[in-house]
Amino acid sequence: MADYPIETRFFDSFDGTRLAWHELGEGRAVVLLHGFFSDAKTNWIRFGHAAAIAARGFRVVMADLRAHGQSAGPHDPAAYPRDALTRDGHALIAHLGLGQDLGDYDLGGYSLGARTVSRMLATGAAPRRVIFSGMGLEGLIDTGRRAGHFRHILTNLGKHPRGTPEWLAEAFLKTTGGDATALLGIIETFADTNLATLKTFDRPALVVCGAEDADNGSAPALAEALPNARYVAVPGGHMSSVTKPELGQAMADFLAA
């Protein structure tokens, strides 16, 4: 990691919300979006995924999503309109000066980040290559189930039976210091991407998911629905696959191909 110093920077998004992003490496830009309750450090940096990608000659740009990490997390409901994260993603791309030439960057995300990638593609983003990690078909076309799951977690903190998925998610939330009020707002930003729209995403795509991860539905089904995608299974489930070096290696191999 010492070979790739990490720089943290800030910008104001479409509505003036202050957002952070982190960079390491040099070369073609790869923009990565993390999962719900997480942040760039936890998702991409801590377990070496960003370093593995940077080592292949890339500039890795990692956003802290609204209400996560070092980005602002307003409590005003007006800060969480539908597709707010999508608009943040477009704002970051524009701030970085990317997207002016067709395919001049790559775009990937994990879980909520992958859902945001889908929405960005549906609203005009044009990266060269795309990565959907920790995501299945149902997690994109029907966000209501996961929205309900997370709303239940956040409105019943301290009440979940030990060892349940809800308890584990709350335990993870404590490690990242998440703000429950702001994160409830994030749920209101969720938006479905219908199957017909997914089938228009013709960029080369990698669907990489833990072999034991069905939290967002079927990853193989997502790869099948996309016109130019391949599926790669890595060890672990939804929470544990992020800790495995195979995740970053699969992403790096795909981007460098």
C-alpha positions as a Markdown table, in Angstrom:
| # | Residue | x | y | z |
|---|---|---|---|---|
| 1 | Met | 0.0 | 0.0 | 0.0 |
| 2 | Ala | 2.9 | 2.3 | 0.7 |
| 3 | Asp | 3.6 | 2.5 | -3.1 |
| 4 | Tyr | 0.2 | 4.0 | -3.6 |
| 5 | Pro | -0.4 | 7.0 | -1.4 |
| 6 | Ile | -4.0 | 7.8 | -0.9 |
| 7 | Glu | -5.3 | 11.3 | -1.4 |
| 8 | Thr | -8.7 | 12.5 | 0.0 |
| 9 | Arg | -10.5 | 15.4 | -1.7 |
| 10 | Phe | -13.9 | 17.0 | -1.5 |
| 11 | Phe | -16.4 | 18.6 | -3.8 |
| 12 | Asp | -20.0 | 20.0 | -3.7 |
| 13 | Ser | -22.6 | 17.8 | -5.4 |
| 14 | Phe | -25.7 | 18.9 | -7.3 |
| 15 | Asp | -27.4 | 20.3 | -4.3 |
| 16 | Gly | -24.4 | 21.6 | -2.4 |
| 17 | Thr | -23.9 | 18.6 | -0.2 |
| 18 | Arg | -20.1 | 18.2 | 0.5 |
| 19 | Leu | -18.9 | 14.8 | -0.6 |
| 20 | Ala | -15.5 | 13.1 | -0.3 |
| 21 | Trp | -13.6 | 10.9 | -2.7 |
| 22 | His | -10.2 | 9.1 | -2.3 |
| 23 | Glu | -7.6 | 8.4 | -5.0 |
| 24 | Leu | -4.6 | 6.2 | -5.5 |
| 25 | Gly | -2.5 | 5.2 | -8.5 |
| 26 | Glu | -2.0 | 6.8 | -11.9 |
| 27 | Gly | -3.4 | 6.1 | -15.3 |
| 28 | Arg | -6.9 | 5.5 | -16.7 |
| 29 | Ala | -9.6 | 6.4 | -14.2 |
| 30 | Val | -11.7 | 3.7 | -12.5 |
| 31 | Val | -14.5 | 5.1 | -10.4 |
| 32 | Leu | -15.7 | 2.8 | -7.6 |
| 33 | Leu | -18.8 | 3.1 | -5.4 |
| 34 | His | -19.1 | 1.2 | -2.1 |
| 35 | Gly | -21.9 | -0.6 | -0.4 |
| 36 | Phe | -24.6 | 0.6 | 2.2 |
| 37 | Phe | -23.3 | 1.2 | 5.7 |
| 38 | Ser | -19.8 | 1.0 | 4.4 |
| 39 | Asp | -17.3 | 3.6 | 2.9 |
| 40 | Ala | -14.4 | 3.7 | 0.5 |
| 41 | Lys | -11.8 | 2.7 | 3.1 |
| 42 | Thr | -13.7 | -0.3 | 4.2 |
| 43 | Asn | -14.9 | -1.5 | 0.8 |
| 44 | Trp | -11.9 | -0.8 | -1.4 |
| 45 | Ile | -8.8 | 0.2 | 0.6 |
| 46 | Arg | -8.6 | -1.9 | 3.7 |
| 47 | Phe | -8.4 | -5.3 | 2.0 |
| 48 | Gly | -6.2 | -4.3 | -0.9 |
| 49 | His | -8.7 | -4.2 | -3.8 |
| 50 | Ala | -7.8 | -0.6 | -4.8 |
| 51 | Ala | -4.1 | -1.3 | -4.6 |
| 52 | Ala | -4.5 | -4.4 | -6.8 |
| 53 | Ile | -6.2 | -2.3 | -9.4 |
| 54 | Ala | -3.8 | 0.6 | -9.1 |
| 55 | Ala | -0.9 | -1.9 | -9.6 |
| 56 | Arg | -2.3 | -2.7 | -13.1 |
| 57 | Gly | -1.8 | 1.0 | -14.1 |
| 58 | Phe | -5.1 | 2.6 | -13.1 |
| 59 | Arg | -6.1 | 5.8 | -11.2 |
| 60 | Val | -8.6 | 4.4 | -8.7 |
| 61 | Val | -11.2 | 7.0 | -7.6 |
| 62 | Met | -13.3 | 5.9 | -4.7 |
| 63 | Ala | -16.3 | 8.0 | -3.6 |
| 64 | Asp | -17.7 | 8.1 | -0.1 |
| 65 | Leu | -21.4 | 8.1 | -0.8 |
| 66 | Arg | -23.7 | 10.7 | 0.6 |
| 67 | Ala | -24.2 | 9.9 | 4.4 |
| 68 | His | -21.2 | 7.6 | 4.4 |
| 69 | Gly | -17.5 | 7.9 | 5.4 |
| 70 | Gln | -16.2 | 11.4 | 5.2 |
| 71 | Ser | -19.1 | 12.8 | 3.1 |
| 72 | Ala | -21.8 | 14.9 | 4.6 |
| 73 | Gly | -25.0 | 13.2 | 6.0 |
| 74 | Pro | -27.7 | 15.8 | 6.3 |
| 75 | His | -30.8 | 15.0 | 8.4 |
| 76 | Asp | -33.1 | 17.1 | 6.2 |
| 77 | Pro | -35.3 | 14.7 | 4.2 |
| 78 | Ala | -35.0 | 17.1 | 1.3 |
| 79 | Ala | -31.4 | 15.9 | 0.9 |
| 80 | Tyr | -32.5 | 12.4 | -0.1 |
| 81 | Pro | -34.6 | 12.7 | -3.3 |
| 82 | Arg | -35.1 | 9.6 | -5.5 |
| 83 | Asp | -31.8 | 8.8 | -7.3 |
| 84 | Ala | -29.8 | 11.3 | -5.2 |
| 85 | Leu | -26.8 | 8.9 | -5.3 |
| 86 | Thr | -27.1 | 8.7 | -9.0 |
| 87 | Arg | -26.9 | 12.4 | -9.4 |
| 88 | Asp | -23.9 | 12.5 | -7.0 |
| 89 | Gly | -22.2 | 10.0 | -9.2 |
| 90 | His | -22.8 | 12.1 | -12.3 |
| 91 | Ala | -21.6 | 15.2 | -10.4 |
| 92 | Leu | -18.4 | 13.4 | -9.4 |
| 93 | Ile | -17.7 | 12.3 | -13.0 |
| 94 | Ala | -18.2 | 15.9 | -14.2 |
| 95 | His | -16.1 | 17.3 | -11.4 |
| 96 | Leu | -13.2 | 15.0 | -12.3 |
| 97 | Gly | -13.5 | 16.1 | -16.0 |
| 98 | Leu | -14.4 | 12.6 | -17.1 |
| 99 | Gly | -17.2 | 11.6 | -19.5 |
| 100 | Gln | -16.3 | 14.2 | -22.0 |
| 101 | Asp | -14.9 | 11.6 | -24.4 |
| 102 | Leu | -16.9 | 8.4 | -24.9 |
| 103 | Gly | -15.6 | 5.6 | -22.6 |
| 104 | Asp | -12.8 | 7.7 | -21.0 |
| 105 | Tyr | -13.3 | 6.0 | -17.6 |
| 106 | Asp | -14.4 | 2.7 | -16.1 |
| 107 | Leu | -17.2 | 2.4 | -13.4 |
| 108 | Gly | -17.9 | -0.2 | -10.7 |
| 109 | Gly | -19.7 | -0.6 | -7.5 |
| 110 | Tyr | -20.4 | -3.0 | -4.7 |
| 111 | Ser | -24.0 | -3.7 | -3.5 |
| 112 | Leu | -25.6 | -0.2 | -3.1 |
| 113 | Gly | -22.7 | 1.0 | -5.2 |
| 114 | Ala | -23.6 | -1.5 | -8.0 |
| 115 | Arg | -27.2 | -0.4 | -7.8 |
| 116 | Thr | -26.0 | 3.2 | -8.2 |
| 117 | Val | -23.9 | 2.2 | -11.2 |
| 118 | Ser | -27.0 | 0.7 | -12.8 |
| 119 | Arg | -28.9 | 3.9 | -12.3 |
| 120 | Met | -26.0 | 6.0 | -13.7 |
| 121 | Leu | -26.0 | 3.9 | -16.8 |
| 122 | Ala | -29.8 | 4.2 | -17.1 |
| 123 | Thr | -29.4 | 8.0 | -16.9 |
| 124 | Gly | -26.6 | 8.5 | -19.4 |
| 125 | Ala | -23.3 | 7.5 | -18.0 |
| 126 | Ala | -21.0 | 6.1 | -20.7 |
| 127 | Pro | -18.0 | 4.3 | -19.1 |
| 128 | Arg | -15.8 | 1.9 | -21.2 |
| 129 | Arg | -16.2 | -1.0 | -18.8 |
| 130 | Val | -18.6 | -1.7 | -15.9 |
| 131 | Ile | -18.4 | -3.8 | -12.7 |
| 132 | Phe | -21.4 | -5.0 | -10.7 |
| 133 | Ser | -20.1 | -6.6 | -7.5 |
| 134 | Gly | -22.1 | -8.0 | -4.6 |
| 135 | Met | -25.2 | -7.7 | -6.8 |
| 136 | Gly | -27.9 | -9.9 | -8.4 |
| 137 | Leu | -30.7 | -9.3 | -10.8 |
| 138 | Glu | -33.4 | -8.9 | -8.2 |
| 139 | Gly | -31.4 | -6.3 | -6.4 |
| 140 | Leu | -31.6 | -4.0 | -9.4 |
| 141 | Ile | -35.1 | -4.6 | -10.7 |
| 142 | Asp | -36.8 | -4.7 | -7.3 |
| 143 | Thr | -35.2 | -2.5 | -4.6 |
| 144 | Gly | -38.2 | -2.7 | -2.3 |
| 145 | Arg | -37.2 | -5.9 | -0.5 |
| 146 | Arg | -33.7 | -4.6 | 0.4 |
| 147 | Ala | -35.2 | -1.2 | 1.3 |
| 148 | Gly | -37.5 | -2.9 | 3.8 |
| 149 | His | -34.7 | -5.0 | 5.2 |
| 150 | Phe | -32.5 | -2.0 | 5.9 |
| 151 | Arg | -35.4 | 0.2 | 7.2 |
| 152 | His | -36.2 | -2.6 | 9.7 |
| 153 | Ile | -32.6 | -2.7 | 10.8 |
| 154 | Leu | -32.2 | 1.1 | 11.3 |
| 155 | Thr | -35.5 | 1.6 | 13.1 |
| 156 | Asn | -34.9 | -1.3 | 15.5 |
| 157 | Leu | -31.3 | -0.8 | 16.5 |
| 158 | Gly | -30.3 | -2.7 | 19.7 |
| 159 | Lys | -33.3 | -5.0 | 19.3 |
| 160 | His | -32.1 | -7.6 | 16.8 |
| 161 | Pro | -31.5 | -11.2 | 18.0 |
| 162 | Arg | -27.8 | -12.0 | 18.2 |
| 163 | Gly | -26.5 | -13.8 | 15.2 |
| 164 | Thr | -29.3 | -12.8 | 12.8 |
| 165 | Pro | -28.5 | -11.0 | 9.5 |
| 166 | Glu | -30.0 | -7.9 | 11.1 |
| 167 | Trp | -27.7 | -8.1 | 14.1 |
| 168 | Leu | -24.7 | -8.7 | 11.9 |
| 169 | Ala | -25.6 | -5.6 | 9.8 |
| 170 | Glu | -26.0 | -3.5 | 12.9 |
| 171 | Ala | -22.6 | -4.7 | 14.2 |
| 172 | Phe | -21.0 | -3.7 | 10.9 |
| 173 | Leu | -22.8 | -0.3 | 11.1 |
| 174 | Lys | -21.1 | 0.3 | 14.5 |
| 175 | Thr | -17.6 | -0.4 | 13.0 |
| 176 | Thr | -18.2 | 2.3 | 10.3 |
| 177 | Gly | -19.8 | 4.8 | 12.7 |
| 178 | Gly | -22.9 | 5.2 | 10.5 |
| 179 | Asp | -25.6 | 7.8 | 11.2 |
| 180 | Ala | -28.9 | 6.0 | 11.3 |
| 181 | Thr | -31.0 | 9.1 | 10.6 |
| 182 | Ala | -29.0 | 10.0 | 7.5 |
| 183 | Leu | -28.9 | 6.3 | 6.4 |
| 184 | Leu | -32.7 | 6.1 | 6.6 |
| 185 | Gly | -32.7 | 9.0 | 4.1 |
| 186 | Ile | -30.5 | 7.0 | 1.7 |
| 187 | Ile | -33.2 | 4.3 | 1.6 |
| 188 | Glu | -35.6 | 6.9 | 0.1 |
| 189 | Thr | -33.2 | 7.4 | -2.8 |
| 190 | Phe | -33.5 | 3.8 | -4.0 |
| 191 | Ala | -34.8 | 3.4 | -7.5 |
| 192 | Asp | -35.5 | 0.3 | -9.6 |
| 193 | Thr | -33.9 | -0.3 | -13.0 |
| 194 | Asn | -36.3 | -2.4 | -15.2 |
| 195 | Leu | -35.2 | -5.5 | -17.1 |
| 196 | Ala | -35.7 | -3.9 | -20.5 |
| 197 | Thr | -33.3 | -1.1 | -19.5 |
| 198 | Leu | -30.7 | -3.5 | -18.2 |
| 199 | Lys | -30.7 | -5.2 | -21.5 |
| 200 | Thr | -29.5 | -2.0 | -23.2 |
| 201 | Phe | -26.3 | -1.9 | -21.0 |
| 202 | Asp | -24.0 | -3.1 | -23.8 |
| 203 | Arg | -20.7 | -2.0 | -22.3 |
| 204 | Pro | -18.4 | -5.0 | -21.4 |
| 205 | Ala | -19.4 | -5.9 | -17.8 |
| 206 | Leu | -18.1 | -8.0 | -15.0 |
| 207 | Val | -20.6 | -9.4 | -12.5 |
| 208 | Val | -18.5 | -10.6 | -9.6 |
| 209 | Cys | -20.1 | -11.9 | -6.4 |
| 210 | Gly | -19.4 | -14.1 | -3.5 |
| 211 | Ala | -20.3 | -17.7 | -4.2 |
| 212 | Glu | -22.5 | -17.8 | -1.0 |
| 213 | Asp | -24.0 | -14.3 | -1.6 |
| 214 | Ala | -27.7 | -14.2 | -2.6 |
| 215 | Asp | -28.5 | -11.1 | -0.6 |
| 216 | Asn | -29.4 | -9.1 | -3.8 |
| 217 | Gly | -30.7 | -12.1 | -5.8 |
| 218 | Ser | -28.9 | -14.1 | -8.5 |
| 219 | Ala | -25.6 | -12.7 | -9.8 |
| 220 | Pro | -25.5 | -15.3 | -12.6 |
| 221 | Ala | -29.0 | -14.2 | -13.7 |
| 222 | Leu | -27.8 | -10.6 | -13.8 |
| 223 | Ala | -24.9 | -11.6 | -16.0 |
| 224 | Glu | -27.3 | -13.4 | -18.3 |
| 225 | Ala | -29.6 | -10.4 | -18.5 |
| 226 | Leu | -26.8 | -8.1 | -19.5 |
| 227 | Pro | -25.8 | -8.3 | -23.2 |
| 228 | Asn | -22.0 | -8.3 | -22.8 |
| 229 | Ala | -21.3 | -9.6 | -19.3 |
| 230 | Arg | -19.4 | -12.4 | -17.7 |
| 231 | Tyr | -19.9 | -13.8 | -14.2 |
| 232 | Val | -17.1 | -14.6 | -11.8 |
| 233 | Ala | -17.7 | -16.2 | -8.4 |
| 234 | Val | -15.3 | -15.4 | -5.5 |
| 235 | Pro | -15.2 | -16.9 | -2.0 |
| 236 | Gly | -17.6 | -15.8 | 0.7 |
| 237 | Gly | -21.0 | -14.2 | 1.3 |
| 238 | His | -22.2 | -10.7 | 1.1 |
| 239 | Met | -20.3 | -9.4 | 4.1 |
| 240 | Ser | -17.2 | -11.7 | 3.8 |
| 241 | Ser | -16.4 | -11.6 | 0.1 |
| 242 | Val | -15.2 | -8.0 | 0.5 |
| 243 | Thr | -12.4 | -9.2 | 2.7 |
| 244 | Lys | -11.1 | -11.7 | 0.1 |
| 245 | Pro | -8.2 | -10.8 | -2.2 |
| 246 | Glu | -10.0 | -12.7 | -5.0 |
| 247 | Leu | -12.5 | -9.8 | -5.3 |
| 248 | Gly | -9.9 | -7.2 | -6.1 |
| 249 | Gln | -8.0 | -9.6 | -8.3 |
| 250 | Ala | -11.1 | -10.4 | -10.4 |
| 251 | Met | -11.8 | -6.7 | -10.8 |
| 252 | Ala | -8.2 | -5.9 | -11.7 |
| 253 | Asp | -8.0 | -8.7 | -14.3 |
| 254 | Phe | -11.2 | -7.6 | -16.0 |
| 255 | Leu | -10.2 | -3.9 | -16.2 |
| 256 | Ala | -6.7 | -4.7 | -17.5 |
| 257 | Ala | -7.9 | -7.2 | -20.1 |
